[in-house]
Amino acid sequence: MKRVIYAGSEFVTGDDIAAALLATCQALAEVGEAETVSIPTLNADGSVGGVLLLIGPASQMMAHQIVTDAEEVIDAPAVSRLNAIQRRLHPTAAFDVEPADPSPWDGDL
């Protein structure tokens, strides 16, 4: 798990969530935009909570590995939302490098 330090505060979240959050911060900074995101967190009592963050070009955030007996915070939808922001900001085209086998053409229209 990672302890994320941001805006004079800190929270603990899962490794994949922290990585997606920092990558999203970087993508937003590159295009000069801001976004509000919700991140699941591990509360001090072991329960899962959350934080709402405004991230953008001025975000200065860091995350470091922590050792804990608590179960990893996993939230695939949250990671997907963060990844979707990155894809929106930096779309990429995908294409097949191998052409598909054309269907046989018998010359009749």
N, CA, C and O atoms as a GROMACS GRO file, in nm:
protein
  436
    1MET      N    1   0.084  -0.117   0.000
    1MET     CA    2   0.000   0.000   0.000
    1MET      C    3   0.089   0.123   0.000
    1MET      O    4   0.208   0.117   0.030
    2LYS      N    5   0.027   0.234  -0.035
    2LYS     CA    6   0.101   0.359  -0.045
    2LYS      C    7   0.040   0.465   0.046
    2LYS      O    8  -0.082   0.476   0.059
    3ARG      N    9   0.128   0.543   0.107
    3ARG     CA   10   0.085   0.664   0.178
    3ARG      C   11   0.108   0.779   0.079
    3ARG      O   12   0.219   0.803   0.032
    4VAL      N   13  -0.001   0.849   0.049
    4VAL     CA   14   0.004   0.960  -0.046
    4VAL      C   15   0.001   1.089   0.034
    4VAL      O   16  -0.084   1.107   0.122
    5ILE      N   17   0.094   1.178   0.004
    5ILE     CA   18   0.101   1.307   0.071
    5ILE      C   19   0.065   1.414  -0.031
    5ILE      O   20   0.126   1.423  -0.137
    6TYR      N   21  -0.036   1.495   0.005
    6TYR     CA   22  -0.088   1.594  -0.089
    6TYR      C   23  -0.154   1.708  -0.013
    6TYR      O   24  -0.234   1.685   0.078
    7ALA      N   25  -0.120   1.828  -0.048
    7ALA     CA   26  -0.184   1.949   0.005
    7ALA      C   27  -0.183   1.954   0.159
    7ALA      O   28  -0.283   1.990   0.221
    8GLY      N   29  -0.070   1.917   0.218
    8GLY     CA   30  -0.057   1.924   0.363
    8GLY      C   31  -0.129   1.814   0.438
    8GLY      O   32  -0.140   1.820   0.561
    9SER      N   33  -0.178   1.716   0.368
    9SER     CA   34  -0.247   1.605   0.430
    9SER      C   35  -0.193   1.475   0.373
    9SER      O   36  -0.110   1.476   0.282
   10GLU      N   37  -0.240   1.364   0.425
   10GLU     CA   38  -0.195   1.235   0.373
   10GLU      C   39  -0.305   1.132   0.389
   10GLU      O   40  -0.394   1.146   0.473
   11PHE      N   41  -0.299   1.030   0.307
   11PHE     CA   42  -0.394   0.920   0.314
   11PHE      C   43  -0.326   0.794   0.262
   11PHE      O   44  -0.226   0.801   0.191
   12VAL      N   45  -0.382   0.679   0.298
   12VAL     CA   46  -0.329   0.550   0.255
   12VAL      C   47  -0.427   0.491   0.155
   12VAL      O   48  -0.548   0.492   0.177
   13THR      N   49  -0.374   0.438   0.045
   13THR     CA   50  -0.455   0.373  -0.056
   13THR      C   51  -0.376   0.259  -0.119
   13THR      O   52  -0.258   0.240  -0.088
   14GLY      N   53  -0.439   0.185  -0.206
   14GLY     CA   54  -0.375   0.071  -0.270
   14GLY      C   55  -0.269   0.113  -0.372
   14GLY      O   56  -0.271   0.225  -0.422
   15ASP      N   57  -0.178   0.021  -0.401
   15ASP     CA   58  -0.069   0.048  -0.494
   15ASP      C   59  -0.120   0.089  -0.633
   15ASP      O   60  -0.073   0.188  -0.689
   16ASP      N   61  -0.215   0.012  -0.688
   16ASP     CA   62  -0.265   0.042  -0.822
   16ASP      C   63  -0.338   0.175  -0.826
   16ASP      O   64  -0.328   0.249  -0.924
   17ILE      N   65  -0.411   0.206  -0.720
   17ILE     CA   66  -0.484   0.333  -0.713
   17ILE      C   67  -0.386   0.449  -0.707
   17ILE      O   68  -0.404   0.548  -0.778
   18ALA      N   69  -0.285   0.438  -0.624
   18ALA     CA   70  -0.185   0.545  -0.612
   18ALA      C   71  -0.112   0.566  -0.744
   18ALA      O   72  -0.089   0.680  -0.784
   19ALA      N   73  -0.075   0.458  -0.811
   19ALA     CA   74  -0.004   0.470  -0.939
   19ALA      C   75  -0.093   0.539  -1.043
   19ALA      O   76  -0.046   0.626  -1.117
   20ALA      N   77  -0.219   0.500  -1.049
   20ALA     CA   78  -0.311   0.562  -1.145
   20ALA      C   79  -0.335   0.708  -1.111
   20ALA      O   80  -0.346   0.792  -1.201
   21LEU      N   81  -0.343   0.740  -0.982
   21LEU     CA   82  -0.363   0.879  -0.939
   21LEU      C   83  -0.245   0.966  -0.981
   21LEU      O   84  -0.265   1.074  -1.036
   22LEU      N   85  -0.123   0.921  -0.956
   22LEU     CA   86  -0.007   1.001  -0.992
   22LEU      C   87   0.006   1.015  -1.144
   22LEU      O   88   0.043   1.121  -1.193
   23ALA      N   89  -0.023   0.910  -1.218
   23ALA     CA   90  -0.019   0.918  -1.365
   23ALA      C   91  -0.124   1.015  -1.417
   23ALA      O   92  -0.100   1.086  -1.514
   24THR      N   93  -0.240   1.018  -1.352
   24THR     CA   94  -0.344   1.112  -1.392
   24THR      C   95  -0.302   1.255  -1.362
   24THR      O   96  -0.327   1.346  -1.441
   25CYS      N   97  -0.239   1.276  -1.248
   25CYS     CA   98  -0.186   1.410  -1.215
   25CYS      C   99  -0.087   1.457  -1.321
   25CYS      O  100  -0.090   1.572  -1.364
   26GLN      N  101   0.000   1.367  -1.363
   26GLN     CA  102   0.098   1.401  -1.465
   26GLN      C  103   0.029   1.436  -1.597
   26GLN      O  104   0.065   1.535  -1.661
   27ALA      N  105  -0.069   1.357  -1.638
   27ALA     CA  106  -0.140   1.383  -1.763
   27ALA      C  107  -0.213   1.517  -1.757
   27ALA      O  108  -0.213   1.591  -1.856
   28LEU      N  109  -0.275   1.548  -1.644
   28LEU     CA  110  -0.343   1.677  -1.630
   28LEU      C  111  -0.244   1.792  -1.635
   28LEU      O  112  -0.272   1.895  -1.696
   29ALA      N  113  -0.130   1.776  -1.571
   29ALA     CA  114  -0.028   1.882  -1.572
   29ALA      C  115   0.023   1.908  -1.713
   29ALA      O  116   0.049   2.023  -1.749
   30GLU      N  117   0.036   1.803  -1.792
   30GLU     CA  118   0.088   1.818  -1.929
   30GLU      C  119  -0.005   1.898  -2.019
   30GLU      O  120   0.040   1.961  -2.114
   31VAL      N  121  -0.136   1.897  -1.989
   31VAL     CA  122  -0.231   1.970  -2.073
   31VAL      C  123  -0.288   2.093  -2.003
   31VAL      O  124  -0.372   2.163  -2.061
   32GLY      N  125  -0.245   2.119  -1.881
   32GLY     CA  126  -0.289   2.239  -1.810
   32GLY      C  127  -0.435   2.235  -1.767
   32GLY      O  128  -0.501   2.339  -1.766
   33GLU      N  129  -0.485   2.118  -1.731
   33GLU     CA  130  -0.624   2.105  -1.686
   33GLU      C  131  -0.628   2.056  -1.542
   33GLU      O  132  -0.528   2.012  -1.487
   34ALA      N  133  -0.747   2.066  -1.482
   34ALA     CA  134  -0.769   2.017  -1.346
   34ALA      C  135  -0.890   1.926  -1.348
   34ALA      O  136  -0.974   1.931  -1.438
   35GLU      N  137  -0.899   1.843  -1.247
   35GLU     CA  138  -1.009   1.745  -1.238
   35GLU      C  139  -1.032   1.714  -1.090
   35GLU      O  140  -0.938   1.715  -1.011
   36THR      N  141  -1.156   1.688  -1.054
   36THR     CA  142  -1.189   1.641  -0.920
   36THR      C  143  -1.207   1.490  -0.928
   36THR      O  144  -1.283   1.441  -1.012
   37VAL      N  145  -1.139   1.417  -0.841
   37VAL     CA  146  -1.146   1.271  -0.842
   37VAL      C  147  -1.172   1.219  -0.700
   37VAL      O  148  -1.134   1.281  -0.601
   38SER      N  149  -1.238   1.106  -0.694
   38SER     CA  150  -1.265   1.039  -0.568
   38SER      C  151  -1.175   0.916  -0.557
   38SER      O  152  -1.167   0.835  -0.649
   39ILE      N  153  -1.107   0.904  -0.444
   39ILE     CA  154  -1.009   0.797  -0.424
   39ILE      C  155  -1.046   0.720  -0.297
   39ILE      O  156  -1.066   0.780  -0.192
   40PRO      N  157  -1.054   0.586  -0.306
   40PRO     CA  158  -1.078   0.508  -0.185
   40PRO      C  159  -0.951   0.505  -0.099
   40PRO      O  160  -0.839   0.500  -0.150
   41THR      N  161  -0.972   0.509   0.031
   41THR     CA  162  -0.860   0.515   0.125
   41THR      C  163  -0.880   0.415   0.238
   41THR      O  164  -0.989   0.363   0.259
   42LEU      N  165  -0.773   0.390   0.309
   42LEU     CA  166  -0.777   0.306   0.429
   42LEU      C  167  -0.777   0.400   0.550
   42LEU      O  168  -0.684   0.477   0.570
   43ASN      N  169  -0.883   0.392   0.630
   43ASN     CA  170  -0.891   0.474   0.750
   43ASN      C  171  -0.804   0.414   0.860
   43ASN      O  172  -0.763   0.299   0.852
   44ALA      N  173  -0.776   0.495   0.963
   44ALA     CA  174  -0.691   0.450   1.074
   44ALA      C  175  -0.748   0.327   1.145
   44ALA      O  176  -0.673   0.247   1.200
   45ASP      N  177  -0.882   0.313   1.145
   45ASP     CA  178  -0.944   0.199   1.212
   45ASP      C  179  -0.952   0.074   1.124
   45ASP      O  180  -1.007  -0.028   1.166
   46GLY      N  181  -0.896   0.082   1.003
   46GLY     CA  182  -0.895  -0.033   0.912
   46GLY      C  183  -1.011  -0.036   0.815
   46GLY      O  184  -1.013  -0.120   0.725
   47SER      N  185  -1.107   0.052   0.832
   47SER     CA  186  -1.220   0.056   0.740
   47SER      C  187  -1.180   0.132   0.613
   47SER      O  188  -1.081   0.206   0.610
   48VAL      N  189  -1.259   0.111   0.508
   48VAL     CA  190  -1.232   0.181   0.383
   48VAL      C  191  -1.316   0.308   0.379
   48VAL      O  192  -1.436   0.306   0.402
   49GLY      N  193  -1.249   0.417   0.349
   49GLY     CA  194  -1.314   0.548   0.336
   49GLY      C  195  -1.284   0.604   0.200
   49GLY      O  196  -1.269   0.531   0.103
   50GLY      N  197  -1.275   0.735   0.194
   50GLY     CA  198  -1.243   0.797   0.066
   50GLY      C  199  -1.207   0.943   0.084
   50GLY      O  200  -1.238   1.005   0.186
   51VAL      N  201  -1.142   0.995  -0.018
   51VAL     CA  202  -1.112   1.138  -0.024
   51VAL      C  203  -1.154   1.189  -0.160
   51VAL      O  204  -1.154   1.116  -0.259
   52LEU      N  205  -1.190   1.315  -0.164
   52LEU     CA  206  -1.222   1.384  -0.288
   52LEU      C  207  -1.110   1.484  -0.310
   52LEU      O  208  -1.086   1.571  -0.226
   53LEU      N  209  -1.041   1.473  -0.424
   53LEU     CA  210  -0.924   1.555  -0.450
   53LEU      C  211  -0.943   1.641  -0.574
   53LEU      O  212  -1.001   1.596  -0.673
   54LEU      N  213  -0.896   1.762  -0.569
   54LEU     CA  214  -0.884   1.845  -0.688
   54LEU      C  215  -0.738   1.835  -0.731
   54LEU      O  216  -0.648   1.879  -0.658
   55ILE      N  217  -0.714   1.778  -0.848
   55ILE     CA  218  -0.578   1.761  -0.898
   55ILE      C  219  -0.564   1.836  -1.029
   55ILE      O  220  -0.660   1.849  -1.105
   56GLY      N  221  -0.445   1.885  -1.056
   56GLY     CA  222  -0.422   1.959  -1.179
   56GLY      C  223  -0.276   1.997  -1.193
   56GLY      O  224  -0.188   1.935  -1.134
   57PRO      N  225  -0.252   2.102  -1.274
   57PRO     CA  226  -0.114   2.139  -1.306
   57PRO      C  227  -0.028   2.175  -1.184
   57PRO      O  228   0.094   2.155  -1.187
   58ALA      N  229  -0.089   2.226  -1.079
   58ALA     CA  230  -0.011   2.266  -0.962
   58ALA      C  231  -0.002   2.157  -0.856
   58ALA      O  232   0.054   2.179  -0.749
   59SER      N  233  -0.056   2.039  -0.885
   59SER     CA  234  -0.055   1.930  -0.786
   59SER      C  235   0.087   1.886  -0.757
   59SER      O  236   0.163   1.852  -0.848
   60GLN      N  237   0.122   1.888  -0.631
   60GLN     CA  238   0.250   1.834  -0.587
   60GLN      C  239   0.218   1.721  -0.492
   60GLN      O  240   0.178   1.742  -0.377
   61MET      N  241   0.237   1.600  -0.541
   61MET     CA  242   0.195   1.482  -0.470
   61MET      C  243   0.309   1.381  -0.468
   61MET      O  244   0.388   1.373  -0.562
   62MET      N  245   0.316   1.306  -0.361
   62MET     CA  246   0.413   1.197  -0.356
   62MET      C  247   0.348   1.078  -0.288
   62MET      O  248   0.255   1.092  -0.209
   63ALA      N  249   0.399   0.960  -0.320
   63ALA     CA  250   0.349   0.838  -0.259
   63ALA      C  251   0.468   0.751  -0.222
   63ALA      O  252   0.563   0.738  -0.299
   64HIS      N  253   0.462   0.692  -0.104
   64HIS     CA  254   0.569   0.600  -0.065
   64HIS      C  255   0.510   0.474  -0.007
   64HIS      O  256   0.402   0.475   0.052
   65GLN      N  257   0.582   0.365  -0.024
   65GLN     CA  258   0.540   0.233   0.021
   65GLN      C  259   0.534   0.231   0.173
   65GLN      O  260   0.622   0.285   0.240
   66ILE      N  261   0.431   0.168   0.227
   66ILE     CA  262   0.423   0.149   0.371
   66ILE      C  263   0.406   0.000   0.400
   66ILE      O  264   0.362  -0.077   0.315
   67VAL      N  265   0.441  -0.038   0.521
   67VAL     CA  266   0.422  -0.176   0.566
   67VAL      C  267   0.301  -0.174   0.659
   67VAL      O  268   0.296  -0.099   0.756
   68THR      N  269   0.204  -0.260   0.628
   68THR     CA  270   0.084  -0.267   0.708
   68THR      C  271   0.028  -0.408   0.703
   68THR      O  272   0.048  -0.481   0.606
   69ASP      N  273  -0.043  -0.444   0.808
   69ASP     CA  274  -0.112  -0.573   0.811
   69ASP      C  275  -0.250  -0.564   0.748
   69ASP      O  276  -0.317  -0.665   0.729
   70ALA      N  277  -0.292  -0.443   0.717
   70ALA     CA  278  -0.425  -0.422   0.659
   70ALA      C  279  -0.432  -0.480   0.518
   70ALA      O  280  -0.331  -0.491   0.448
   71GLU      N  281  -0.552  -0.516   0.478
   71GLU     CA  282  -0.576  -0.568   0.345
   71GLU      C  283  -0.562  -0.456   0.242
   71GLU      O  284  -0.605  -0.343   0.265
   72GLU      N  285  -0.501  -0.488   0.129
   72GLU     CA  286  -0.480  -0.391   0.021
   72GLU      C  287  -0.612  -0.328  -0.022
   72GLU      O  288  -0.713  -0.397  -0.039
   73VAL      N  289  -0.612  -0.196  -0.038
   73VAL     CA  290  -0.731  -0.127  -0.089
   73VAL      C  291  -0.732  -0.147  -0.240
   73VAL      O  292  -0.641  -0.102  -0.311
   74ILE      N  293  -0.836  -0.213  -0.288
   74ILE     CA  294  -0.850  -0.241  -0.431
   74ILE      C  295  -0.983  -0.185  -0.477
   74ILE      O  296  -1.086  -0.212  -0.417
   75ASP      N  297  -0.981  -0.106  -0.583
   75ASP     CA  298  -1.104  -0.051  -0.638
   75ASP      C  299  -1.085  -0.036  -0.789
   75ASP      O  300  -1.043   0.069  -0.837
   76ALA      N  301  -1.116  -0.143  -0.862
   76ALA     CA  302  -1.098  -0.143  -1.007
   76ALA      C  303  -1.175  -0.030  -1.076
   76ALA      O  304  -1.121   0.030  -1.168
   77PRO      N  305  -1.299   0.001  -1.036
   77PRO     CA  306  -1.369   0.113  -1.100
   77PRO      C  307  -1.297   0.248  -1.081
   77PRO      O  308  -1.296   0.330  -1.172
   78ALA      N  309  -1.238   0.269  -0.964
   78ALA     CA  310  -1.165   0.394  -0.941
   78ALA      C  311  -1.043   0.402  -1.032
   78ALA      O  312  -1.015   0.507  -1.091
   79VAL      N  313  -0.970   0.292  -1.044
   79VAL     CA  314  -0.853   0.288  -1.134
   79VAL      C  315  -0.898   0.310  -1.278
   79VAL      O  316  -0.832   0.380  -1.353
   80SER      N  317  -1.010   0.249  -1.316
   80SER     CA  318  -1.062   0.266  -1.452
   80SER      C  319  -1.099   0.412  -1.480
   80SER      O  320  -1.072   0.463  -1.588
   81ARG      N  321  -1.161   0.478  -1.381
   81ARG     CA  322  -1.196   0.620  -1.400
   81ARG      C  323  -1.071   0.705  -1.418
   81ARG      O  324  -1.068   0.794  -1.504
   82LEU      N  325  -0.968   0.679  -1.338
   82LEU     CA  326  -0.843   0.754  -1.352
   82LEU      C  327  -0.778   0.727  -1.486
   82LEU      O  328  -0.729   0.819  -1.551
   83ASN      N  329  -0.777   0.602  -1.528
   83ASN     CA  330  -0.719   0.568  -1.658
   83ASN      C  331  -0.798   0.631  -1.772
   83ASN      O  332  -0.740   0.668  -1.874
   84ALA      N  333  -0.930   0.643  -1.756
   84ALA     CA  334  -1.014   0.706  -1.859
   84ALA      C  335  -0.979   0.853  -1.874
   84ALA      O  336  -0.979   0.906  -1.986
   85ILE      N  337  -0.949   0.920  -1.764
   85ILE     CA  338  -0.907   1.061  -1.772
   85ILE      C  339  -0.777   1.069  -1.851
   85ILE      O  340  -0.762   1.156  -1.936
   86GLN      N  341  -0.684   0.979  -1.822
   86GLN     CA  342  -0.556   0.980  -1.895
   86GLN      C  343  -0.578   0.957  -2.045
   86GLN      O  344  -0.517   1.025  -2.127
   87ARG      N  345  -0.664   0.860  -2.080
   87ARG     CA  346  -0.690   0.833  -2.222
   87ARG      C  347  -0.757   0.951  -2.290
   87ARG      O  348  -0.729   0.979  -2.406
   88ARG      N  349  -0.846   1.021  -2.218
   88ARG     CA  350  -0.912   1.139  -2.276
   88ARG      C  351  -0.810   1.248  -2.305
   88ARG      O  352  -0.819   1.317  -2.407
   89LEU      N  353  -0.714   1.264  -2.217
   89LEU     CA  354  -0.613   1.369  -2.233
   89LEU      C  355  -0.507   1.333  -2.335
   89LEU      O  356  -0.452   1.421  -2.401
   90HIS      N  357  -0.478   1.205  -2.348
   90HIS     CA  358  -0.375   1.157  -2.441
   90HIS      C  359  -0.428   1.040  -2.521
   90HIS      O  360  -0.386   0.926  -2.502
   91PRO      N  361  -0.523   1.068  -2.613
   91PRO     CA  362  -0.578   0.956  -2.690
   91PRO      C  363  -0.472   0.895  -2.780
   91PRO      O  364  -0.382   0.963  -2.829
   92THR      N  365  -0.484   0.766  -2.802
   92THR     CA  366  -0.393   0.697  -2.892
   92THR      C  367  -0.476   0.618  -2.992
   92THR      O  368  -0.586   0.571  -2.962
   93ALA      N  369  -0.422   0.604  -3.110
   93ALA     CA  370  -0.489   0.526  -3.213
   93ALA      C  371  -0.431   0.385  -3.212
   93ALA      O  372  -0.311   0.366  -3.190
   94ALA      N  373  -0.516   0.289  -3.236
   94ALA     CA  374  -0.471   0.150  -3.245
   94ALA      C  375  -0.516   0.095  -3.380
   94ALA      O  376  -0.627   0.122  -3.425
   95PHE      N  377  -0.430   0.019  -3.441
   95PHE     CA  378  -0.466  -0.040  -3.569
   95PHE      C  379  -0.398  -0.175  -3.582
   95PHE      O  380  -0.297  -0.203  -3.518
   96ASP      N  381  -0.458  -0.258  -3.665
   96ASP     CA  382  -0.400  -0.390  -3.690
   96ASP      C  383  -0.283  -0.377  -3.785
   96ASP      O  384  -0.293  -0.308  -3.887
   97VAL      N  385  -0.174  -0.441  -3.753
   97VAL     CA  386  -0.059  -0.438  -3.843
   97VAL      C  387  -0.068  -0.549  -3.946
   97VAL      O  388  -0.003  -0.543  -4.051
   98GLU      N  389  -0.149  -0.649  -3.917
   98GLU     CA  390  -0.171  -0.757  -4.012
   98GLU      C  391  -0.310  -0.739  -4.072
   98GLU      O  392  -0.408  -0.735  -3.999
   99PRO      N  393  -0.320  -0.728  -4.205
   99PRO     CA  394  -0.453  -0.713  -4.263
   99PRO      C  395  -0.534  -0.841  -4.244
   99PRO      O  396  -0.481  -0.952  -4.244
  100ALA      N  397  -0.664  -0.820  -4.226
  100ALA     CA  398  -0.752  -0.936  -4.211
  100ALA      C  399  -0.762  -1.009  -4.343
  100ALA      O  400  -0.750  -0.948  -4.450
  101ASP      N  401  -0.783  -1.140  -4.337
  101ASP     CA  402  -0.801  -1.217  -4.460
  101ASP      C  403  -0.930  -1.172  -4.528
  101ASP      O  404  -1.037  -1.178  -4.468
  102PRO      N  405  -0.920  -1.125  -4.652
  102PRO     CA  406  -1.042  -1.082  -4.720
  102PRO      C  407  -1.128  -1.203  -4.752
  102PRO      O  408  -1.078  -1.314  -4.775
  103SER      N  409  -1.259  -1.180  -4.753
  103SER     CA  410  -1.347  -1.291  -4.790
  103SER      C  411  -1.332  -1.316  -4.940
  103SER      O  412  -1.305  -1.222  -5.016
  104PRO      N  413  -1.348  -1.438  -4.982
  104PRO     CA  414  -1.332  -1.468  -5.125
  104PRO      C  415  -1.436  -1.390  -5.206
  104PRO      O  416  -1.553  -1.381  -5.169
  105TRP      N  417  -1.391  -1.335  -5.316
  105TRP     CA  418  -1.479  -1.258  -5.403
  105TRP      C  419  -1.492  -1.333  -5.533
  105TRP      O  420  -1.393  -1.369  -5.597
  106ASP      N  421  -1.615  -1.356  -5.572
  106ASP     CA  422  -1.634  -1.434  -5.694
  106ASP      C  423  -1.660  -1.346  -5.816
  106ASP      O  424  -1.686  -1.397  -5.924
  107GLY      N  425  -1.654  -1.215  -5.799
  107GLY     CA  426  -1.670  -1.124  -5.912
  107GLY      C  427  -1.815  -1.084  -5.935
  107GLY      O  428  -1.840  -0.994  -6.015
  108ASP      N  429  -1.910  -1.146  -5.871
  108ASP     CA  430  -2.051  -1.111  -5.889
  108ASP      C  431  -2.087  -0.999  -5.791
  108ASP      O  432  -2.047  -1.000  -5.675
  109LEU      N  433  -2.163  -0.906  -5.842
  109LEU     CA  434  -2.211  -0.799  -5.755
  109LEU      C  435  -2.353  -0.817  -5.720
  109LEU      O  436  -2.409  -0.735  -5.647
   0.00000   0.00000   0.00000
